[in-house]
């Protein structure tokens, strides 16, 4: 396709977000092929023996597993909207670290506090990225009002849902993801300010 004499090309502008998205789709495809066995074995976290090496893999892998297409699309749409802007601002390595840290923290919290249920899905990552994005205009010595609004609305809604709504949503995981995203957002922005 031409535009003003120039050929338009695809731009893989966000390798971490695109790679994460592709892995989530592959994992759900495997889930359908294996009748859920692959997701249960690798891509959801639950109480299991520390002698089992897969226990440690699941602390990270659970963010790639999803209960179905609707669950996946709901998470991935938000990640695809927010993620590329964050990857451009903070860099691919830092964004990958945010995703991995969120997976580990939410996985361990679920492992400890909810031993009889499985956790899977990228919603903790979604909350981490949403809170991280509210630090986009961070300036030293100032707290962005957008961060306060996002924190109050998103985390407040999760606390309310956790207390008053009975569903299969892990509200504590969402809150933990938000805390990881905001903490790392603050740290990364503070380090950037110190370098200038």
N, C-alpha and C positions, 0 to 999 in steps of 0.2 A: 504494500500500500504506500502511495506517495503523498506527501504533504509539503507543498512548496518546493518540490524537487528533491526532497530528502525521503529516504526510505524509513518507515517506522519499524522499529524492532522491539521485541520483548525485552524488558529489563528485569532481571532477577534482583530487584532492589533490596531484598530483605532475606538473605540466605537462612538465617536462624528461624525466622517466622515461617518461611515457605517450607523449610525442612521439617519443622515441628508439625505443620499442617499435613504434609505428605505422610509422615509417620503415623499420625492419628488416623488417617484414612486407611493406611495399610493395616494397622492394628485392628480396626473395626472390620475390615475385609477378612482378616485371619479369624476373627471372632466368629463371623458368619460361617466360614468354611469348617472350623473345628467345633461348631456347636457350643461355643463359649469356653471351651477348655483352655485355649491359649490365653484368653483374658483372665481367667481364674488363676492360671499358673504364673503368669508374668505381669499382667497389666492391671492388677487391683491389689490393694494392700489390706491385710487382715492379720490377726494374731497368728503367728506361726513360730516354729523353733528357731532360735538364733544359730543352731547348728546347720540349718538349711541355707545354702548360699543364695537361693532365690528370694529369701526374706529381704536381703539387702538390695537386690535388684528391684524388687517391688516398691521399695521406698522411693525410687525414682520413676519406675515404669508405670505406676498407676495413673500418672497425668496423661498418658497416651491412650489409655483404655476408656471406652465409653459404652453406655448401656444400649445405645441404638443410634440411628441416624439423626433423630431429632435432638438428642442430647449432644451429639457431636457438632451438628450445624449451629446450635445455639451458642456453644463455646467458641467455635472456630470463627464465626462471623465477628465477634467482638475482638478476638485476637488479631484477625486480619485487618480490622479497622485501626486498632490502637498500636499494635506491635511494630509495623514498619516505621512509624514516626519515632518510636522509642529506640529502635535499632539504629536509625540514622543519627539520633541525638547522642546515644550512649555507646554505640559500637556493638558489633555482633558478639564479641567475647563477653562483654558486660551483660548483655541481654540474656545470653545463654546461662551465665552465672545466676541471674535472677530466677530464671525458669528452674534450674537445677536446685537452687536453695529453697525455692517455694515447694518443689516436689518433696525434698527431704524433710523440711519442717512439717508440712501438712501430713506426710506419710507417717512420721514418727508420732505426731500428736494423735492421729487416728489409731495407730497401733497400740498406743498406751491407754487411751480413754474409751475406745469403742472396740473391744476385743471380739465381739460376736457379730460384727457387720463388716461388709466389704466396702472399701472406698475406691472409686475410680472416676476419672474425668479431669478435665483441665480447668474446672471452675476456680480452683485456688489460684491458678496461673492468671486467669482472667482478672480476678480481684487484685492480684499483685500488680498487673500491668495498668489497671485503672488507677490505682493509688499512685503508682510510679509516674503515670502521665500527668498527674496533678502537680508534680514537681517540675514540670517542663520550664516554667518561668521563674524558677527559684533564684533569689538573690540573697547573698549572705546577710544575716541579721534580720531577715524578713520571712514571715510564714505566709505562703500564698493562701488567700481566701478560698481559692478553688480547692485547695487541698482540704481545708476545714469543711467545706460544703460536701465534698465527695466523701470524706471520712464519716461525717455525721449521717449523711443519707444512706450510704451503702452499709456501713457497719451497724448503724442504728437499725436499719431494716433487717439485717441478719440476726441481731440480738432479739428483736421483736419476733421474727419468724421462729427462731430457736425456742422461744418461750411459749408462744401462742399457736403456732401452726404445726400440726403433725404431718410430716411428709418424709420423703426419703432423701432430703437435701441435708448435707453436712454443713450446717451454718458455722460451726467452729472452724472448719477447714477454710471457709470463705474469709472469716475474720483473720485467721492466721495468714492466709495469702495476702490480705490487705496490709497486715502488719509488716510482713517481709518486704512487700513492694514499697511501702512508705519508708521503712527503715533504710533499705538499700538506696532508694531515691535520695533521701537526705544525705547519706554517706557519699554517694557518687557526686552529687552536686557540690557538697562541701569540699571534696578532694579537687574537683575541677576549679573551684574558686581559689584554692590554695596554690594551684600551679600557675596562676596568672600574676 
